[in-house]
């Protein structure tokens, strides 16, 4: 049967497989950052070694994201996701086994993380096409909200699980857990069947240009991407300067821990109502929610009391929690299925590229002028970039005439490529 407005996306076998696999792999991934930091610093005693390992994962991911988008549109995204899950499983299992050795070596760990970064460049653009292929238009908003809420919950529990593993069994087991989670996700993907409408074969350059032209032709999309990139840069500034301010001026390490936990709770709180709240202008509302990130930046700049700063950070992150499923749904609704992976890859590219810029410039600016100035400037940029999108007609128009829970009206929209999996199969 075809799903209707009263159905639930988890009744769809295809989405159910995708949801379980993504949630498990996200939980595995959430365990890794804390474990990686502890493992590398234990093995080398050097923060520069940790930076090297993180760079080995980040740089190939950034460089190859556009290529990953082209592959995701040319090839069945389910197959791409399956292969990359297997590659990432092998990479994380290799790191875990290396860390279980008596004297773990940095070079194999860095190489494995680089392989994982390459695989993620091809995996990330497949997320949006897979949801569009497994869930029809009327249920996509709820499906994206479910995925966002599950991911938020996994990231909330991930650090605690990492701490338990590191303290009891050692950091290597965190990587073994992550590798196993990718294997489970891959096994579930083998059972998923979706119909893929491949993009028309052109040269690599032509495919990249086509994807970029789709981005450039929609003012609501490219202006939002600028705002999202600034938001990610601002997040990097806060994550760079925030811990020191919290520790030295607001009461110690416990304040920063409270801020990070409050942020995770905020993302979860923002994603939960997204499946039911249907604003008339979804992208406008979501972008204005992102502008709330100025609040914790201002609180840190003026050294507001710790409870105020923690609350401001939680409120700001509810904006991110709400935006994520809304944004995914609008993109799936407004772009043809043959370009979804490429469009998504450009989204990720801009977002990820802005973060290293923030990490680099924030300490330099703080050393030169103190932390107050950079935080105030960053807060102003977030408000200008995210709130300023309201000035563009496309931002106000997209979704206003066709609600997010409306069906796909015409051929060429994502929902027109009907899935093979139906309820009851």
C-alpha positions as CSV (number, residue, x, y, z in Angstrom):
1,X,0.0,0.0,0.0
2,X,1.1,3.6,-0.5
3,X,1.7,5.5,2.7
4,X,-0.8,8.3,3.6
5,X,-0.8,11.2,6.0
6,X,-1.8,8.9,8.9
7,X,1.0,6.4,8.3
8,X,4.2,6.3,10.2
9,X,7.6,6.2,8.4
10,X,8.8,3.3,10.5
11,X,6.0,1.1,9.1
12,X,7.9,1.3,5.8
13,X,10.3,-1.6,5.7
14,X,12.9,0.3,3.6
15,X,13.0,3.3,6.0
16,X,13.0,1.0,9.0
17,X,16.2,-0.7,7.8
18,X,17.8,2.6,7.0
19,X,16.8,4.1,10.3
20,X,18.1,1.3,12.4
21,X,21.4,1.1,10.5
22,X,22.0,4.9,10.6
23,X,21.2,5.1,14.3
24,X,23.6,2.3,15.2
25,X,26.4,3.6,13.1
26,X,25.9,7.1,14.5
27,X,26.1,5.8,18.1
28,X,29.4,4.0,17.1
29,X,30.7,7.3,15.6
30,X,29.7,9.3,18.7
31,X,32.0,7.1,20.8
32,X,35.1,7.7,18.7
33,X,36.0,11.4,19.2
34,X,36.7,11.2,22.9
35,X,38.3,7.8,22.6
36,X,40.6,9.1,19.7
37,X,41.7,12.1,21.7
38,X,42.6,10.0,24.7
39,X,44.2,7.2,22.7
40,X,46.5,9.4,20.6
41,X,47.6,11.6,23.5
42,X,48.2,8.5,25.6
43,X,50.3,7.0,22.9
44,X,52.3,10.1,21.9
45,X,51.8,12.7,24.6
46,X,51.4,15.3,21.8
47,X,48.5,17.5,20.8
48,X,50.1,18.0,17.4
49,X,49.9,14.2,16.8
50,X,46.2,14.4,17.5
51,X,45.9,17.3,15.0
52,X,47.7,15.2,12.4
53,X,45.3,12.3,12.8
54,X,42.3,14.6,12.7
55,X,43.7,16.3,9.6
56,X,44.3,12.9,7.9
57,X,40.5,12.3,8.2
58,X,39.3,15.8,7.4
59,X,41.5,16.8,4.4
60,X,40.6,13.9,2.0
61,X,37.0,14.2,3.1
62,X,36.9,17.9,2.0
63,X,38.8,17.3,-1.2
64,X,36.7,14.4,-2.4
65,X,33.2,15.5,-1.4
66,X,32.2,16.9,-4.8
67,X,33.4,13.6,-6.4
68,X,31.4,11.7,-3.8
69,X,28.3,13.7,-4.9
70,X,28.8,12.8,-8.6
71,X,29.2,9.1,-7.7
72,X,26.1,9.2,-5.5
73,X,24.1,10.4,-8.4
74,X,25.6,8.1,-11.0
75,X,25.5,5.0,-9.0
76,X,22.8,3.5,-6.7
77,X,23.3,5.4,-3.4
78,X,22.4,2.2,-1.5
79,X,25.4,0.5,-3.1
80,X,27.7,3.4,-2.4
81,X,26.5,3.5,1.3
82,X,27.0,-0.2,1.6
83,X,30.6,-0.2,0.2
84,X,31.6,2.8,2.3
85,X,30.2,1.3,5.4
86,X,32.4,-1.8,4.8
87,X,35.5,0.4,4.2
88,X,34.9,2.5,7.3
89,X,34.3,-0.7,9.3
90,X,37.7,-2.0,8.2
91,X,39.4,1.3,9.0
92,X,38.0,1.6,12.5
93,X,38.7,-2.1,13.3
94,X,42.3,-1.6,12.1
95,X,42.6,1.4,14.5
96,X,41.1,-0.6,17.3
97,X,43.5,-3.5,16.8
98,X,46.4,-1.1,16.7
99,X,45.4,0.5,19.9
100,X,45.1,-2.9,21.6
101,X,48.8,-3.5,20.9
102,X,51.4,-2.8,23.6
103,X,52.9,0.1,21.7
104,X,50.4,1.6,19.2
105,X,52.0,3.3,16.3
106,X,50.8,6.7,15.0
107,X,51.4,6.1,11.3
108,X,48.9,3.1,10.9
109,X,46.3,5.0,12.9
110,X,46.7,8.1,10.7
111,X,46.5,6.0,7.6
112,X,43.4,4.2,8.7
113,X,41.7,7.5,9.6
114,X,42.6,8.8,6.1
115,X,40.9,5.8,4.5
116,X,37.9,6.4,6.7
117,X,37.9,10.1,5.7
118,X,37.9,9.1,2.0
119,X,35.1,6.7,2.5
120,X,33.0,9.3,4.3
121,X,33.4,11.7,1.4
122,X,31.4,9.2,-0.7
123,X,29.0,8.2,2.1
124,X,27.8,11.6,3.3
125,X,26.1,12.6,0.0
126,X,24.0,9.4,0.0
127,X,22.0,10.2,3.1
128,X,19.5,12.6,1.5
129,X,18.9,10.4,-1.7
130,X,18.3,7.3,0.4
131,X,15.7,9.0,2.6
132,X,14.0,10.4,-0.5
133,X,14.0,6.9,-2.1
134,X,12.6,5.1,0.9
135,X,9.9,7.6,2.0
136,X,7.3,9.4,-0.1
137,X,6.7,13.1,0.2
138,X,3.9,13.2,2.9
139,X,6.1,11.3,5.4
140,X,9.5,12.7,4.7
141,X,9.3,15.4,7.4
142,X,8.6,12.9,10.1
143,X,11.2,10.5,8.7
144,X,13.9,13.2,8.8
145,X,12.8,14.3,12.2
146,X,13.1,10.7,13.5
147,X,16.6,10.3,12.0
148,X,17.7,13.7,13.5
149,X,16.2,12.8,17.0
150,X,17.9,9.4,17.0
151,X,21.2,10.9,15.9
152,X,20.9,13.5,18.7
153,X,20.2,10.9,21.3
154,X,23.1,8.8,20.1
155,X,25.5,11.7,20.3
156,X,24.2,12.5,23.7
157,X,25.0,9.0,25.0
158,X,28.1,8.5,22.9
159,X,30.6,10.4,25.1
160,X,29.4,8.6,28.3
161,X,29.8,5.2,26.5
162,X,33.2,6.2,25.3
163,X,34.3,7.1,28.9
164,X,33.0,3.8,30.2
165,X,34.9,1.9,27.5
166,X,38.1,3.9,27.9
167,X,38.1,3.5,31.7
168,X,37.2,-0.2,31.8
169,X,38.5,-1.8,28.6
170,X,40.7,0.8,26.9
171,X,40.2,3.2,23.9
172,X,40.8,0.4,21.3
173,X,37.4,-1.1,22.2
174,X,35.6,2.1,21.3
175,X,37.0,1.8,17.7
176,X,36.1,-1.9,17.6
177,X,32.5,-0.9,18.6
178,X,32.4,1.7,15.8
179,X,33.7,-0.8,13.3
180,X,31.1,-3.3,14.3
181,X,28.3,-0.6,14.1
182,X,29.3,0.0,10.4
183,X,29.2,-3.8,9.8
184,X,25.6,-3.9,11.2
185,X,24.6,-0.9,9.0
186,X,26.1,-2.6,5.9
187,X,24.2,-5.8,6.7
188,X,21.0,-3.9,6.9
189,X,21.7,-2.1,3.6
190,X,22.0,-5.4,1.9
191,X,18.3,-6.0,2.6
192,X,17.3,-2.6,1.4
193,X,15.8,-2.3,-2.1
194,X,15.2,1.1,-3.6
195,X,14.7,2.2,-7.2
196,X,17.4,4.4,-8.4
197,X,17.1,6.9,-11.3
198,X,20.7,7.5,-12.4
199,X,21.8,10.8,-13.6
200,X,22.5,11.2,-17.3
201,X,26.1,10.2,-17.9
202,X,28.4,13.2,-18.7
203,X,32.0,14.0,-18.2
204,X,33.1,14.4,-14.5
205,X,33.5,18.2,-15.1
206,X,30.0,18.4,-16.6
207,X,28.5,16.6,-13.7
208,X,30.2,18.8,-11.2
209,X,29.1,21.9,-13.1
210,X,25.5,20.6,-13.3
211,X,25.4,20.1,-9.6
212,X,26.8,23.6,-8.9
213,X,24.3,25.1,-11.4
214,X,21.4,23.5,-9.5
215,X,22.8,25.1,-6.3
216,X,23.3,28.5,-7.9
217,X,19.9,28.6,-9.6
218,X,18.0,28.7,-6.3
219,X,18.6,31.8,-4.2
220,X,17.0,30.2,-1.1
221,X,19.7,27.4,-1.3
222,X,22.9,29.2,-1.8
223,X,22.1,32.1,0.5
224,X,21.2,29.5,3.2
225,X,24.5,27.7,2.6
226,X,26.4,30.9,3.2
227,X,24.5,31.3,6.5
228,X,25.2,27.6,7.4
229,X,28.9,28.0,6.6
230,X,29.1,31.1,8.9
231,X,27.3,29.1,11.6
232,X,29.8,26.3,11.4
233,X,32.7,28.7,11.5
234,X,31.2,30.4,14.5
235,X,30.7,27.0,16.2
236,X,34.5,26.3,15.7
237,X,35.2,29.7,17.3
238,X,33.1,28.8,20.3
239,X,34.6,25.3,20.6
240,X,38.1,26.8,20.5
241,X,37.7,29.7,22.9
242,X,34.8,28.5,25.1
243,X,36.6,25.8,27.1
244,X,39.3,28.2,28.4
245,X,36.7,30.9,29.2
246,X,34.5,28.4,31.0
247,X,37.4,27.0,33.0
248,X,39.1,30.3,33.9
249,X,36.2,32.7,34.3
250,X,33.0,30.8,34.8
251,X,33.8,28.2,37.5
252,X,36.0,25.4,36.1
253,X,35.9,22.4,33.8
254,X,32.5,21.4,35.1
255,X,30.9,24.4,33.4
256,X,32.3,23.4,30.0
257,X,31.0,19.8,30.5
258,X,27.6,21.2,31.5
259,X,27.6,23.4,28.3
260,X,28.4,20.4,26.0
261,X,25.7,18.3,27.6
262,X,23.2,21.2,27.4
263,X,24.1,21.6,23.7
264,X,23.4,17.9,23.0
265,X,20.1,18.2,24.9
266,X,19.2,21.3,22.9
267,X,19.8,19.6,19.6
268,X,17.5,16.7,20.7
269,X,14.9,19.1,22.0
270,X,14.9,21.0,18.7
271,X,14.6,17.9,16.5
272,X,11.7,16.3,18.4
273,X,9.0,18.8,17.5
274,X,10.3,19.2,13.9
275,X,8.3,16.2,12.7
276,X,4.9,17.8,13.6
277,X,5.5,21.6,13.5
278,X,4.8,22.8,9.9
279,X,5.8,26.5,9.5
280,X,4.5,28.2,6.4
281,X,8.1,29.4,5.6
282,X,10.2,26.5,6.8
283,X,13.6,27.6,5.6
284,X,13.1,31.2,6.9
285,X,12.1,29.9,10.3
286,X,14.9,27.4,10.4
287,X,17.6,30.0,9.4
288,X,16.3,32.5,12.0
289,X,16.6,29.7,14.6
290,X,20.3,29.3,13.6
291,X,20.8,33.0,14.4
292,X,20.2,32.1,18.1
293,X,23.8,30.9,18.1
294,X,24.8,34.5,18.8
295,X,23.4,34.1,22.3
296,X,26.2,31.8,23.8
297,X,28.8,33.8,21.9
298,X,27.6,37.0,23.5
299,X,27.3,35.2,26.9
300,X,31.0,34.1,26.7
301,X,32.1,37.5,25.4
302,X,30.6,39.4,28.4
303,X,31.4,36.6,30.9
304,X,27.7,36.1,31.8
305,X,27.0,33.9,34.8
306,X,27.5,30.2,34.2
307,X,23.8,29.2,34.3
308,X,23.0,31.9,31.8
309,X,25.7,30.8,29.4
310,X,24.7,27.1,29.7
311,X,21.1,28.0,29.0
312,X,22.0,30.2,26.1
313,X,24.0,27.4,24.5
314,X,21.2,24.9,25.0
315,X,18.7,27.4,23.4
316,X,21.0,28.0,20.5
317,X,21.4,24.4,19.7
318,X,17.6,23.8,19.6
319,X,17.8,25.9,16.5
320,X,20.3,23.5,14.9
321,X,18.1,20.5,16.0
322,X,15.1,22.0,14.3
323,X,16.9,23.0,11.2
324,X,18.5,19.7,10.3
325,X,15.3,17.7,9.5
326,X,13.5,20.7,8.0
327,X,16.4,21.4,5.7
328,X,16.7,17.8,4.6
329,X,13.0,17.6,3.8
330,X,13.0,20.8,1.8
331,X,16.0,19.7,-0.2
332,X,14.4,16.4,-0.9
333,X,11.2,18.1,-2.0
334,X,12.7,20.9,-4.2
335,X,15.5,19.2,-6.1
336,X,15.2,16.4,-8.7
337,X,16.4,13.0,-7.5
338,X,19.2,12.8,-10.1
339,X,21.1,15.7,-8.5
340,X,20.4,15.2,-4.8
341,X,23.8,13.6,-4.0
342,X,25.7,16.4,-5.8
343,X,23.7,19.1,-4.1
344,X,24.2,17.5,-0.7
345,X,28.0,17.2,-1.3
346,X,28.2,21.0,-2.0
347,X,26.3,21.6,1.2
348,X,28.7,19.5,3.2
349,X,31.7,21.0,1.5
350,X,30.8,24.5,2.5
351,X,29.9,23.6,6.0
352,X,33.0,21.5,6.7
353,X,35.4,24.0,5.0
354,X,34.2,26.8,7.3
355,X,35.1,24.9,10.5
356,X,38.9,24.7,10.0
357,X,38.9,28.4,9.3
358,X,37.2,29.1,12.6
359,X,39.6,26.8,14.4
360,X,42.6,28.6,12.8
361,X,41.5,32.2,13.2
362,X,40.0,32.1,16.6
363,X,43.1,31.5,18.7
364,X,45.1,34.0,16.5
365,X,42.5,36.7,17.0
366,X,42.2,35.9,20.7
367,X,46.0,36.2,21.1
368,X,46.1,39.5,19.3
369,X,43.0,41.2,20.8
370,X,41.7,39.0,23.6
371,X,38.7,36.7,23.4
372,X,35.9,39.3,23.8
373,X,36.4,41.0,20.4
374,X,36.4,37.8,18.2
375,X,33.4,36.5,20.1
376,X,31.4,39.7,19.5
377,X,32.4,39.9,15.8
378,X,31.4,36.2,15.4
379,X,28.0,36.8,17.0
380,X,27.3,39.7,14.7
381,X,28.3,37.6,11.7
382,X,26.0,34.8,12.7
383,X,23.0,37.2,13.0
384,X,23.9,38.9,9.7
385,X,24.4,35.7,7.7
386,X,21.5,33.6,9.1
387,X,19.0,36.3,9.8
388,X,20.0,38.2,6.7
389,X,18.7,35.3,4.5
390,X,15.2,36.7,5.2
391,X,15.9,39.5,2.7
392,X,15.9,37.1,-0.2
393,X,12.5,36.3,-1.9
394,X,13.3,32.7,-2.4
395,X,13.8,32.1,1.3
396,X,10.3,33.5,2.1
397,X,8.7,31.7,-0.8
398,X,10.1,28.1,-0.6
399,X,7.6,25.9,1.2
400,X,5.0,28.7,1.5
401,X,2.8,27.3,-1.4
402,X,3.5,23.6,-0.9
403,X,3.7,22.5,2.8
404,X,6.4,20.0,3.9
405,X,3.8,17.3,4.4
406,X,2.4,17.7,0.9
407,X,2.9,14.9,-1.7
408,X,5.2,15.3,-4.7
409,X,3.1,17.0,-7.3
410,X,5.0,16.3,-10.5
411,X,7.4,14.0,-12.2
412,X,11.0,14.9,-11.7
413,X,10.6,15.5,-8.0
414,X,12.2,13.1,-5.5
415,X,8.9,11.3,-4.7
416,X,8.3,10.6,-8.4
417,X,11.0,7.9,-8.3
418,X,8.8,5.5,-6.4
419,X,10.4,3.0,-4.0
420,X,10.1,-0.8,-4.4
421,X,9.6,-1.4,-0.7
422,X,6.1,-1.0,0.5
423,X,4.3,-1.5,3.8
424,X,3.7,-5.2,4.5
425,X,6.5,-6.5,2.3
